[in-house]
């Protein structure tokens, strides 16, 4: 890259969860930000910025044409070396920019193969990878037909949502209609291109992990493995993750083979991905592949544990550079998200003081007083706080997360009590 070349970052996200990524990208390459609001906290990290609507306000979906026109104009005024996003909703628009400007990155077809969960499952099955039996339904009758063929338990999910929104388990025919309704309704909260229809899958048993990996000219390499914990059944809300720098799974031949073949089957040549996998008695099974860095601060955990800067990796890939994935630290870091026991209105969140819990890295409230928290299916991601702890190994880290969770106190009024008072 020459000194005046920039990397476009599409969408900066919320400061609490994404500042470390924008800062990391800026340390690697000069950044030009395309965002919906004038830069504020972003100013120390950007060479310049364009403020344009990220969403089509009439439909509340990414304004792909407007973003593309903005990127083309920027490229006409200064040299652009790459483009990337860490926002799931902007993945397709960013892929269009890369294709139009002839930049490295995921193709539009490759990004769609990740965004559309039905396409993902179909492509991986055709490639002969271990996959759950599945079907796609737009009506309850179609759902019953697929369920009869696949058998129970089943997992039902919208075909284009993220963060486990609308993902629900059905253990019997009696639970199927309600589960189909939950998944189908949740699917209308995202992009219209992926609205409607539900993916039904055989429930695959085994611990679940996620892998942030880099693909450069078709060569896939993993660099973070996160071990996931889930919330209350029958839903699949993510309750926490633990990342260890020298996790043996980073070098597991069977897992690496499945990941490499999956990326090849989806047509992913250049870019960063976040892949969710279950470790089953028949080997690693890919649940989904996301065309972006992981959410839930997983890349931040990986950075703390290993020293690898995930934003630098993403920026390198965006410019066609093979990233250095050698760890510079060794340890384990984990996060625990705290959910209320029932629907409630928050009065206050009490956090542990610095030094109160061994290994505590951060404890943050995620809501303000007065916030209403609704558990699935009434609401999703209703977290009131998170804690992050570091330790020498996974078990010690989980023990510290347990202690940190106990130190966080929630003052709240159950919604049932509010209704009774009213």
N, C-alpha and C positions, 0 to 999 in steps of 0.2 A: 504493500500500500504506500502511496505517496502521502506527504504530510497533509495535503488539503483534501484527501478523500474522507468520506464519512460513511458510517453505517446507520441506516435508518432503523429506528426502533418504533414499532407501531403500538401505541398504547403503553402508558407507564404503570397503570394499575394503582392500587391503594398503597400509600407510603408504608404503612405498618408491615405489609407483606411483600412488597416488591422493591423497596429502595435499595436493598443490597444487590439486586440484579442490575438495576440501572447503573449503580456505582461500579459494579464489577465490569460491565460492558465498557463504561467510559475509561476505566483504567487500561483496557485492552486496545480500544480504537476510539477515535473521535465519533461522538454520537449526535445524530440529528433526529430529534423527536417529532413524531406526528401524534398529536393527542387532541382530546376534546376540549381542554381548557388551557389557558396560558400557563406556562411553567412557573412553578413556585418553589417547592422543595427540590424540584428537578434541576433547577438552574446550575448548581455546582457541577453537574454531571454532563451537561449538554453543550455542544458547540453552537447549536441553533435549534430552532423549533418552528413547526407550523401548527397552527391551531385550526382544526377543521372538525366537523361532526364525525365521530366514529360510527354513529348509528344513523340510519334513516329514521327520522323522528316519526314519520307516519306509520311505520311498521315495527319500529324498535328492533331492527336487525342491522348488522354491519352494513355501512354504506360503501359497498365494494367499488362502485364506479367512482364515487368521490375520492376515496382513498387512492385508487389507482391514478386518477388524474393529478392528485397532489404529488404523488411520488414521481410521476413522469415530469411534472414541472420542476421539482427539486433537482432531478437528474439532468435537466436541461440547463440548470444554473450552476451546478457544482458536480464534481465527480462523486459517484456513489459506488462504494465497493461491495455493499451487501445490505440485506434487510432481514429482520427477524422480529418475532413477537413471542411473548410468554403468556398471552391471553388466548384461551381456548376459542372464544367467540371470533377472534380476528385471524385465526389460522388460515382460513380459506382466502380471505382478502390479501393477506401477506404473501401467500403462494402465488396469487395472480400478479402481484407486483414483481416478485422475483422472476416469473416467466416473462412478463412484458419487458423488463429491463435487462433480461439475459444474465441474471445474477445466479450464483449458486443457491441452493435451497431446495426444499421439497416442491415437487411439481403440484399443480392443481389436482391432478388425478390421484397422486399419492396422498395428499392431504385429505381429499374426500374419502379415500379408502380407509383412513383412520377415523374421520369424523362420523361416517355412516357405519354404525356397528353391525348392521346386516351385511354390508359389503365386506367388512373386515372378516366376519365369520365365514362368509362364502369363499373368500379368497384363501384363507388359511386352510379350510377344509379341502379345497381343490388342490392345494399344494401338498396334501398328505400329512399335515401337522396334526398332532393329537388335539382334538377339539371335542367339546360337548356336543351331543345331538342338539339340533336347534330347529326353529321354524319362525316364520314371520307372519303376523296376523294383524289385520285391520278391523276385524269384527270378533265378537265373543264366540261365534260359531267356529270361525277359523282357529281361534285359540283353543277351543275344546278339541278340535280335530288334531291339532299338533300335540296337545297334552296327552291324548289317548295313544298317540304313536310314540312319544318320548318317554312318558311315565313320570311319576312323582318321586321326590320333590323336584320342583321347577323354579327357575329364576326368571322373572319377567323384568324387562327394562325398556325404556324409550330408546329409539335407535340413534339419537343425536345429542343426548344430554351428557353432562359430566358430573364429577363429584358424587357419584352414586345417587343422584337425585332421581326419585321414582323407581329405584331398583328394589324389588320386593320378592320374597319367597312364598311359594304356594305349595303346601304339603299334601293337598288333596283336591279332588274335584269341587268340594264344597267351598274351598278358598279361592278357586281360580277366577271367578267373575270379579270379586272384590279386588284381587291382585291386578287383573287386567285393567280395571278402571283406574287404579292408582297409577300404573305405569303409563297408560294412554293419556291421562290428564296431565301428568308431569311433562310429557313430551311436547306440550303446547307452550312451554315456557322458554323455548329456545328459538333457533332459526327456523323460519317457515319451510325451508327446503328439507328439514328433517322432522317436521311435525307429523303427527299421526302414525299409527302403526306401532306394534310392540314386538320385540324380539323375545321369544321363549327359548330357554336353554335348560338342558339337563343340569341339575345341581352337582357341581364338581366338588368333591371333598378334599380337604387338605389346607395347610397353612398358606396364606396369601402374601406375596411380596410385590414390590414394584421396583423397576429398574430404569434409571435415567441412563441413556446411552447416546453415543455419537456415531453417526454414519457419515463417512467421508469417502466419496467416490465408490460407494457400494460396500466399503469395509465397515462393519459394525463392531463397536467396542463399548462395553458397559463401564460405567465409572462410579455409580452409587447403587447400592441395593438397600431398600427399606423394607423392614418387616412390619406388617400392618396388623393393627388390632381393630375390631369392629364393635359397633354399639349394639343396641337391643334388637333382637330378632322380632319380626321377620324381615326387617330392613337391613341395609348394608352401609349405614352411615359410618364413616371412618372416624375412629376414636383416638388413633395415635399411630406413630411410626417410630422405629428405632433403626439407626444407621450406624454401621461399624466400618471403619476405614478398610480393614483387611478382611472383610467378609469372605469366607471361602467360596461362596456362590459366585463371586466375581470371576473365579477361575474354574468353575464347574463345567466340564466338557459338554454334558448333556444339555444344560441350560443354555450355554453359549450357542450350541448347534440350533436349538429351537428358536432362539432370538434372531440369529443370523438368517435362518430360512424364512422366518415370519417377515422380517424387513424386506427380504428379496421378493417375497410373494406379494407384498403391498406396493412394490415399486418405489421404495424409499432409497434414494441414492445419496443425498446430502442433507444433513440437518440433525436436529436433536429430537429424541423421542422419550416418552415416559410410558413404559410397558408394564401392565399388570399381569401377574402370572400366579397360578396355583400349583403348588408342589404336591402331586398326587401319586398314588401307588402305580400309575402307568407312566409317570414321568412328568416333566414340566408341561403345563397346559396354559397357553396364552389366553387370557380373558379379554384384554383389549390393548390396543396400541394408540397412544395419543401423540399428536404431532407437535409437541411442545415440551418444555420442562415440566416437572411435576409440580403440583400445587401443595397445599397444606404445609408450606415451608420445608418440604422435603429437601429441595436443593440447598437450603440454608443449613439444615442438619448435616448434609453431606459435606458442605464446606467446612463446618466446625470440626467434623470428625476427621476429615482427610486432608484439608488444606486446598483441595481442588476448587477453583472458582468456577461455578457452573455458568455464570454469565460470560466469562472469558471463553469458555468452551463454545457457547452458543454464538458469540461474536466471531470466533475463528471459523466456525463452520459456515457462517453467513458470508464470509469472504473467500471461501474455498481453501482455507488453511487447515491442515491436519493438526488437531489440537494435542497438546501435551497432557496426558491423563495420569502422569505419575503423581502419587500422593506425596505430600510434604509434611504430613502429620499422621498420627495414629491414635485412635480412640473411638469411643462410642458416644453418640448424642441421640436423644429421643425427645419426642413431643407428645403430650397428652392433651386432648381437647375435652373440655368438661361440659356436659349436657345436664339440664335439669331432669328431675325424676318425673315431672309432669308439666303440662302446659301452665305457664305462669307469667306474671308481670314482675320484672326485676325492680327491686328497691335499691340494692347495693351489692357490689362484689368486693369482698375483703381478700386482699392478696398477701402472701407471706413477705416479710421484710427481707432485704438483702442479708445473706448469711444465715437465715433461719433454717434453710434446708441444704444439706451438703450437695455440692455439684449443681446447684440451681443456676441456670444461665439466664432465664427470663421467666417472668410471670406477668401475663397481661390480661386485663379485662377486655372482652370482645363486644360488650354492649354497654349502653348508657342506662342510668336509672329511668324507669318507665318503659323500657323495651318489653315487648311481648314475645315470648318464646313458645313456639308451637312445635311439638314433636311430630314425626311422620305418622300418618300421611297429611296432616294439617299443615305442616311446614317442614323445611329441611335446613340442615346446617345451623340449628338453633343452639349454638355454643355460647356459653357466657364467659369462658376464659380458656386460656391455654397455659401450660407450663413446659419449659424446656430444661432438661438436665443432661449433664455429661458425666461419664464414668469410664472406668478402664475396660468394661465389657458389657454385653447386653443384659445379663441378669442383674448386675449392680445398677445399671442405668434404669431398668424397670422398677427396681426397689426404690430408687430415689424419686422416680416419677410418682410412685404410689404415695410416698411421704409428702411430696409437693402437692399432690391432689388433695390430700387430707388437710393441708394448710390453707387451701382456698375455701372460703365460706361464701355461700350465696344467700342473701336475704331476698325473698320473693313471696308474692301472694299467689296461691293457686288460682287459676281462672275460674274454677268452680266456686271458690269462696267469693270471688268478686261478683259473680253472677248472682249468688245467693244474697249478698249484701244489696245488690241493685234491686 
